[in-house]
Amino acid sequence: MTPMPEAVDTAHISRRTAPPTWLVVALACAGQFLVVLDVSVVNVALPSMRDGLGLSTTGLQWVVNAYAIAFAGFMLLGGRAGDLYGRKRMFLVGLALFTLASLGGGLAQDGWQLLLARAVQGLGAAVLAPSTLTLLTAAVPEGPARARAVATWTAVGAGGGAAGGLVGGVLVDLLSWRWVLLINVPVGALVLAGSVRWLAESRTGDGRRLDLPGALLVTAGLGTLAYGISQTEAEGWTAAATLVPLVAGVALIGLFLAVEARTAAPLMPLGLLGRRSVASANAAMLVAGSAMFCMWYFMTLYAQNVLGYTPLEAGLALVPSSVAVLVGSKSAPRLMRRFGVRAVAVSGTLVAATGFAWQSTMGPHGAYATAIMFPGVLMMLGSGLAATPLAALGTSGAAPAAAGLLSGLINTSRTMGGSLGLAVMSTIAAAHTGGEGGAAALTQGYAAAFRTSTGVLLAGAALMLLWLPRRRPSAEQPARETGKGSTAHHTHD
C-alpha cells in the first residue's frame, strides 16, 4: 500500500546510495537466515551440549529459551530503534552483537556461560530481525512484488530453521557442538561487510526516546513466566516455587501493558491493536507459534534419544521437512491471490495440525518414513503456508513511522508464543515420562507434547477463521501513530 504523503515526507532515506532491490532483499534475508538458523542448529547439538557441560534437562530447555525470550522481549525495542536511529545502523549493531555472542557461546566452559551467551545472542537477534523485514518492505513497493519478497524472507527464515538440523548435525559429527555457534562468526562477518558497503540508510527519526522500561518489563515478565512453567515439572502447580514466578510473570506483563498505555512514546502503542488486521494476525501468530516452534526441539530429541540417530543422521532425517517449509512459503503468495489471506492461513494451520496429530502416534521403534518424514513434511508445509499470510497481514498498511514496530510485533508474537509454548510442552513431556529415561517413557512424553500441540493448532485455526479479515486492509487506511500513545484506523474487513 502507498503510505500517506505527509508520512513519506518525514522519512530520511539515502536514495543516492540505494542499491539494487535484489541486493537489499538478499542481505536482509541473510540476516534473517542467521537469526532463525541459530534456533534449530542448536537443537541438534543439545545432547552433545548436555554431555560436554553437564547440563540438566531444564538447562537444555533454557539453552533454547534464553535465546528465544531475550529475542521476543527486546524485539519491539529493536524495531523502534530501527525506526528512530536508522534501519541499516540497527541491522549492523544487531549483527555485530549476535556474531560476538556466538563467539562467546562457542568458547563457553561452563553452563552459565553458554546460557549468558545465548541470551546476548537473543538481544542481538532482537535488534537485527525487525530491520531485516523493514529494509525489505522499504525497498519493495507494496503489491505482488512485496508479497513475493515477503514470501522469500519467510522461506529463507523457515529454511534457516529447517537447515539448522542438517548443518548442526554435520558440525557436531565432524567437529564438536561448539561449532554450531562458532560457524556464525565468519558468516556474520561476511554479511556485516556486505551490509556496510551496500545497504542504504532509512529512518523516520522523530526525536522520541526509546521505551527501555517497557522492554525490560516485557522481557522480565516473559522470562519469569517461562521459569514458573518450567518449575511445574519438579515442584507441581501448587508449590510456592511455581506459583510465585507465575504470578510475578503475569504481574510484570500487566505492568508492561499499564506503562504502555500511559507513556508518551510507548514501545507497543496499544492503539495499533485496535486495527483488526494487526490484532488478529499477531494473535494467530502467537497461538500457532506456540505449537510449531516446538517441532524441531522434540523431533531432534526423539531421533537421537529414542531412535538412536547420530546428530548427522538426525539432521538428514529432517531434510524433507526443510524442503516442505520452503515449498509452503513460496507457494503461499500465489494461493493468497487466488483464495485470500484467511483461507491460506487456516488451511496451512490445518495441514500442520494433521502432521502434529500423526507425529503423536510415534513409537519407540518407529520407521523413518512414518515416524519422522511424512508427519514432518505435513507439519512444516503447513507452517510455511500459514506464516506468509500472517506476516504479510500483520505488516500491511503501515505508515513509515510504524513499519519497524509492526515488523517487530509480528516477530515478537511468533517468538513469544514459541518460548512459552516450549516451556509448556517440555513440562507436559516430562510429566508423561514418569521420571524415567528409557525409550518408551521418552516417546510417551514426546507424543503427549505433539498431541497438545495438535489441539493448540486446531484452536488457532478456529481463531483465524473467526477473526482474520478476508482481504488485506485498504491502502487508504494505514496504521498511524499520534502523540501520546497511539491510535490506529479501523478497517471493516
Number of C-alpha atoms within 10 A of each C-alpha: 18 16 18 17 9 9 14 15 11 14 17 13 17 12 10 7 12 16 14 11 13 13 17 23 21 18 20 27 25 19 29 24 24 25 25 21 25 25 25 27 28 26 28 33 25 23 19 19 22 16 10 15 14 13 20 12 13 16 18 18 19 24 25 24 27 23 26 29 31 29 31 30 27 26 35 29 28 31 32 33 25 30 27 21 17 22 31 25 22 27 28 22 17 25 27 21 19 29 27 20 26 27 20 20 26 22 16 17 12 13 20 14 15 23 21 18 26 29 25 24 30 31 27 30 34 33 31 34 31 35 34 29 30 28 26 23 24 19 21 20 14 17 11 13 13 19 24 19 25 25 27 21 26 28 27 27 25 27 25 26 24 28 25 29 33 24 23 30 27 23 23 23 15 12 11 17 25 22 24 27 23 20 18 22 18 12 14 21 15 11 20 20 11 13 21 14 11 16 23 21 20 25 26 25 17 12 8 11 13 16 20 12 14 25 23 16 22 25 24 20 26 25 24 22 26 23 21 25 24 25 22 21 19 15 14 15 15 10 12 13 16 21 19 14 20 23 14 17 24 16 15 21 20 15 16 22 19 13 18 21 19 12 14 17 19 25 30 25 25 18 17 23 19 18 21 22 28 27 19 22 27 25 23 31 29 23 25 31 28 28 29 29 24 21 20 23 21 22 23 28 23 25 24 18 18 20 20 14 17 18 30 21 18 25 26 19 22 24 19 18 25 26 18 25 30 25 18 26 30 24 19 26 27 15 16 19 13 11 14 18 24 25 22 26 29 25 17 27 32 24 21 31 31 19 23 28 19 22 28 23 18 20 19 18 13 14 12 12 11 14 22 24 18 16 25 29 22 25 28 32 27 29 28 29 33 30 29 30 29 26 25 23 25 26 27 24 27 25 24 25 22 24 29 34 28 29 28 31 25 28 26 26 23 24 26 28 25 26 30 26 26 30 25 23 26 24 20 21 23 25 17 18 19 12 12 11 13 12 18 14 19 24 27 21 24 26 25 23 28 29 18 18 28 26 15 20 26 19 18 26 25 15 17 25 17 11 18 25 21 14 16 21 22 14 14 13 19 23 28 22 19 12 8 13 19 21 18 21 16 16 16 10 13
